[in-house]
Amino acid sequence: MPSASTPDTVLDEASVIAVRDVTRSYRVGERAEGVHALRGVSFDVRPGEFVAIVGPSGSGKSTLLNLLGALDRPTTGTVHIDGSDVAGLSDTRLARLRNLQIGFVFQQFHLLARTSALDNVALPLIYAGVGRRARAEQARAALEAVGLGHRVDHHPTELSGGEQQRVAIARAVVTDPRILLADEPTGNLDTATGNDVMGLLERLNAERGAALVVITHDMEVAARAPRQIRLRDGRVERERRESPA
């Protein structure tokens, strides 16, 4: 049965993501009052969980994505990623956290057009300081894990949309992150291909034990997750969690 929950204000040290009473406001133009994108959001994500964060346009999903990805800091409240409070980290440490602990999958794929699939996947390993031979081995293994071991030398323009998203997923998992953060991962794909991509993310979530957080407006995609957090007007409107079998 669906159930609502209100996370404790005490930090759960077992969580890979802990969001506590978070607000995020922006000042737009000459407005005296800022835009309040998030208004007191709290929840946890544990290792290996699959969570969908869903809501209509303007609900605060994109703002929350930026906070969970350590791309932004909250106005008030705290966001802990793998035990680190993002507000207290330097830009250098935030970049390292993003590179090593968070794998990003975007709707637009964000692949380098003139670069092979292998080199696209290896890119995070360059920033991590991994040597050339090891980079190639790890990137090839990641592409094989997503079923593209035969496409390592192909460029994005030579790949279908579904294959491009698989390359993006391989790039997201190549550093073996603790968190996979997927932003509308099926948004540019047809239904059948989108189902394949979601199946791949679910398999990697189960096999690798990384927490999978999918940000989506698609209720069919959200329904695949054992846990759904629905945002509306910058607040958690409700939470649904599958009962254990």
RASULWO-V288718 format. One record per pair of residues at least 12 apart in sequence whose ideal C-beta (glycine too) atoms are under 10 Angstrom apart, sorted by the first residue. I is the first residue (numbers start at 1). J is the second residue. Records with the same first field share a line. If there is no record, write none. Layout:
I->J ; J
This chain:
1->240 ; 241 ; 242 ; 243
2->228 ; 238 ; 239 ; 240 ; 241 ; 242 ; 243
3->227 ; 238 ; 239 ; 240 ; 241 ; 242 ; 243
4->236 ; 237 ; 238 ; 239 ; 240 ; 241
5->42 ; 43 ; 44 ; 227 ; 229 ; 236 ; 238 ; 239 ; 240 ; 241
6->42 ; 43 ; 236 ; 239
7->19 ; 20 ; 21 ; 41 ; 42 ; 43 ; 44 ; 236 ; 239
8->20 ; 42 ; 44
9->21 ; 42
11->44 ; 78 ; 80 ; 83 ; 85
12->44 ; 45 ; 46 ; 80
13->80 ; 83
14->44 ; 46 ; 47 ; 83
15->43 ; 44 ; 45 ; 46 ; 47 ; 49 ; 80 ; 81 ; 82 ; 83 ; 211
16->44 ; 45 ; 46 ; 47 ; 48 ; 49 ; 80 ; 81 ; 82 ; 83 ; 101 ; 102 ; 177 ; 178 ; 179 ; 210 ; 211 ; 213
17->43 ; 44 ; 45 ; 46 ; 47 ; 49 ; 51 ; 67 ; 68 ; 79 ; 80 ; 81 ; 82 ; 102 ; 178 ; 179 ; 181 ; 211 ; 213
18->42 ; 43 ; 44 ; 45 ; 46 ; 78 ; 79 ; 80 ; 81 ; 82 ; 83 ; 85
19->38 ; 41 ; 42 ; 43 ; 44 ; 45 ; 64 ; 67 ; 68 ; 74 ; 77 ; 78 ; 79 ; 80 ; 81 ; 229 ; 236
20->40 ; 41 ; 42 ; 43 ; 44 ; 74 ; 76 ; 77 ; 78 ; 79 ; 80 ; 85
21->39 ; 40 ; 41 ; 42 ; 74 ; 76 ; 77 ; 78
22->38 ; 39 ; 40 ; 41 ; 42 ; 43 ; 60 ; 63 ; 64 ; 67 ; 73 ; 74 ; 75 ; 76 ; 77 ; 78 ; 79 ; 234
23->36 ; 37 ; 38 ; 39 ; 40 ; 41 ; 63 ; 74 ; 75 ; 76 ; 77 ; 234
24->36 ; 37 ; 38 ; 39 ; 41 ; 60 ; 63 ; 64 ; 66 ; 67 ; 72 ; 73 ; 74 ; 75 ; 76 ; 77 ; 79 ; 234
25->37 ; 38 ; 39 ; 63 ; 74 ; 75 ; 76 ; 234
26->63 ; 75
34->75
35->63 ; 234
36->60 ; 63 ; 75 ; 233 ; 234 ; 235
37->58 ; 59 ; 60 ; 61 ; 62 ; 63 ; 64 ; 66 ; 67 ; 75 ; 233 ; 234
38->59 ; 60 ; 61 ; 63 ; 64 ; 67 ; 74 ; 75 ; 76 ; 77 ; 231 ; 233 ; 234 ; 235 ; 236
39->60 ; 231 ; 233 ; 234 ; 235 ; 236
40->76 ; 77 ; 234 ; 235 ; 236
41->53 ; 60 ; 63 ; 64 ; 67 ; 74 ; 77 ; 79 ; 229 ; 231 ; 234 ; 235 ; 236
42->77 ; 78 ; 236
43->64 ; 227 ; 229 ; 236 ; 239
44->80
45->68 ; 81 ; 179 ; 211 ; 212 ; 213 ; 227 ; 229
46->211 ; 227
47->82 ; 178 ; 179 ; 209 ; 210 ; 211
48->178 ; 205 ; 206 ; 208 ; 209 ; 210 ; 211 ; 212
49->179 ; 205 ; 210 ; 211 ; 212 ; 213 ; 225 ; 226 ; 227
50->180 ; 201 ; 202 ; 205 ; 206 ; 210 ; 211 ; 212 ; 213 ; 214 ; 224 ; 225 ; 226 ; 227
51->211 ; 212 ; 213 ; 214 ; 215 ; 222 ; 225 ; 226 ; 227 ; 228 ; 229 ; 239 ; 241
52->182 ; 212 ; 213 ; 214 ; 215 ; 216 ; 218 ; 219 ; 221 ; 222 ; 223 ; 224 ; 225 ; 226 ; 227 ; 228 ; 229 ; 230 ; 240
53->65 ; 68 ; 181 ; 183 ; 213 ; 214 ; 215 ; 216 ; 222 ; 225 ; 227 ; 228 ; 229 ; 230 ; 231 ; 236
54->214 ; 215 ; 216 ; 217 ; 218 ; 219 ; 221 ; 222 ; 223 ; 225 ; 228 ; 229 ; 230 ; 231 ; 232 ; 237 ; 240
55->215 ; 216 ; 217 ; 222 ; 229 ; 230 ; 231 ; 232 ; 233 ; 234 ; 235 ; 236 ; 237
56->217 ; 230 ; 231 ; 232 ; 233
57->217
58->231 ; 232 ; 233 ; 234
59->217 ; 230 ; 231 ; 232 ; 233 ; 234 ; 235 ; 237
60->231 ; 232 ; 233 ; 234 ; 235 ; 236
61->183 ; 184 ; 215 ; 216 ; 217 ; 231
62->183 ; 184 ; 215
63->231 ; 234
64->79 ; 213 ; 215 ; 229 ; 231 ; 234 ; 236
65->104 ; 106 ; 181 ; 182 ; 183 ; 184 ; 213 ; 215
66->183
67->79 ; 81 ; 86 ; 87
68->81 ; 86 ; 102 ; 179 ; 181 ; 183 ; 213 ; 215
69->81 ; 86 ; 94 ; 97 ; 98 ; 102 ; 103 ; 104 ; 179 ; 181 ; 183 ; 213 ; 215
70->82 ; 84 ; 86 ; 89 ; 93 ; 94 ; 95 ; 96 ; 97 ; 98 ; 99 ; 101 ; 102 ; 179 ; 181
71->86 ; 94 ; 98 ; 102 ; 104 ; 181
72->86 ; 94
73->85 ; 86 ; 87 ; 88 ; 89 ; 94
74->86 ; 87
75->87
81->94 ; 97 ; 98 ; 101 ; 102 ; 178 ; 179
82->97 ; 100 ; 101 ; 102 ; 177 ; 178 ; 179 ; 211
83->101 ; 178
84->97 ; 101
86->98
95->127
96->127 ; 128
97->177 ; 178 ; 179
98->124 ; 127 ; 177 ; 179 ; 181
99->123 ; 124 ; 125 ; 126 ; 127 ; 128 ; 129 ; 175 ; 177
100->124 ; 127 ; 128 ; 175 ; 176 ; 177 ; 178
101->175 ; 176 ; 177 ; 178 ; 179 ; 210
102->172 ; 175 ; 177 ; 178 ; 179 ; 180 ; 181 ; 210 ; 211 ; 213
103->124 ; 168 ; 169 ; 170 ; 171 ; 172 ; 173 ; 174 ; 175 ; 176 ; 177 ; 178 ; 179 ; 180 ; 181 ; 182 ; 204 ; 208 ; 210 ; 212
104->124 ; 168 ; 169 ; 171 ; 172 ; 177 ; 179 ; 180 ; 181 ; 182 ; 183
105->165 ; 168 ; 169 ; 170 ; 171 ; 172 ; 173 ; 180 ; 181 ; 182 ; 183 ; 184 ; 185 ; 197 ; 201 ; 212 ; 214
106->165 ; 168 ; 172 ; 181 ; 182 ; 183 ; 184 ; 185 ; 187 ; 188
107->165 ; 168 ; 182 ; 183 ; 184 ; 185 ; 186 ; 187 ; 188 ; 189 ; 215 ; 216
108->164 ; 165 ; 168 ; 183 ; 184 ; 187 ; 188
109->156 ; 159 ; 161 ; 163 ; 164 ; 165 ; 166 ; 167 ; 168 ; 169 ; 171 ; 185 ; 188
110->156 ; 164 ; 168 ; 171
111->123 ; 155 ; 156 ; 157 ; 159 ; 164 ; 165 ; 167 ; 168 ; 171
112->155 ; 156
113->155 ; 156 ; 157
114->155 ; 156 ; 157
115->155 ; 156
116->139 ; 151 ; 152 ; 153 ; 154 ; 155 ; 156 ; 158 ; 167
117->139 ; 140 ; 142 ; 143 ; 146 ; 148 ; 149 ; 151 ; 152 ; 153 ; 154 ; 155 ; 156 ; 158 ; 159 ; 163 ; 164 ; 166 ; 167 ; 168 ; 170 ; 171
118->135 ; 136 ; 139 ; 140 ; 142 ; 143 ; 148 ; 151 ; 152 ; 153 ; 154 ; 167 ; 170
119->135 ; 136 ; 139 ; 152 ; 153 ; 155
120->139 ; 143 ; 155 ; 156 ; 164 ; 167 ; 168 ; 170 ; 171 ; 174
121->135 ; 136 ; 138 ; 139 ; 140 ; 141 ; 142 ; 143 ; 146 ; 148 ; 152 ; 167 ; 168 ; 169 ; 170 ; 171 ; 172 ; 173 ; 174
122->134 ; 135 ; 136 ; 137 ; 138 ; 139 ; 140 ; 142 ; 143 ; 170 ; 171 ; 174
123->135 ; 139 ; 171 ; 174
124->138 ; 139 ; 142 ; 171 ; 172 ; 173 ; 174 ; 175 ; 177
125->137 ; 138 ; 139 ; 142 ; 171 ; 174 ; 175
127->175
128->174 ; 175
130->174 ; 175
135->174
136->152
138->174 ; 175 ; 176
139->152 ; 167 ; 170 ; 171 ; 174
140->152 ; 170 ; 174
141->170 ; 173 ; 174
142->166 ; 167 ; 169 ; 170 ; 171 ; 172 ; 173 ; 174 ; 175 ; 176 ; 204
143->166 ; 167 ; 169 ; 170 ; 171 ; 174
144->170
145->166 ; 169 ; 170 ; 173 ; 174 ; 200 ; 203 ; 204 ; 207 ; 208
146->163 ; 165 ; 166 ; 167 ; 168 ; 169 ; 170 ; 171 ; 172 ; 173 ; 197 ; 200 ; 201 ; 203 ; 204
147->163 ; 166 ; 170 ; 196 ; 200
148->163 ; 164 ; 166 ; 167 ; 169 ; 170
149->170
151->163 ; 166 ; 167
152->167 ; 170
154->167
156->168
160->189 ; 193
161->188 ; 189 ; 190 ; 193 ; 194 ; 197
162->186 ; 188 ; 189 ; 190 ; 192 ; 193 ; 194 ; 196 ; 197 ; 200
163->193
164->188 ; 189
165->182 ; 185 ; 186 ; 187 ; 188 ; 189 ; 193 ; 194 ; 196 ; 197 ; 200 ; 201
166->193 ; 196 ; 197 ; 200
168->182 ; 185 ; 197
169->182 ; 185 ; 197 ; 200 ; 201 ; 204
170->200 ; 204
172->185 ; 201 ; 204 ; 210
173->201 ; 204 ; 207 ; 208 ; 210
176->208 ; 209 ; 210
177->208 ; 210 ; 211
178->208 ; 209 ; 210 ; 211
179->210 ; 211 ; 212 ; 213
180->201 ; 204 ; 205 ; 208 ; 210 ; 211 ; 212 ; 213 ; 214
181->210 ; 211 ; 212 ; 213 ; 214 ; 215
182->197 ; 198 ; 201 ; 212 ; 213 ; 214 ; 215 ; 216 ; 221
183->213 ; 214 ; 215 ; 216
184->214 ; 215 ; 216 ; 217 ; 218 ; 221
185->197 ; 198 ; 200 ; 201 ; 214 ; 215 ; 216 ; 218 ; 221
186->198 ; 201 ; 214 ; 216 ; 218 ; 220 ; 221
187->216 ; 217 ; 218 ; 221
191->220
194->218 ; 220 ; 221
195->220 ; 221 ; 224
197->221
198->214 ; 216 ; 218 ; 220 ; 221 ; 224 ; 225
199->224
201->214 ; 221 ; 224
202->214 ; 224 ; 225
205->225
212->225
213->225 ; 227 ; 229
214->228
215->229 ; 231
216->228
222->240
223->240
225->240 ; 241 ; 242
226->240 ; 241 ; 242 ; 243 ; 244
227->239 ; 240 ; 241 ; 242
228->240 ; 241 ; 242
229->241
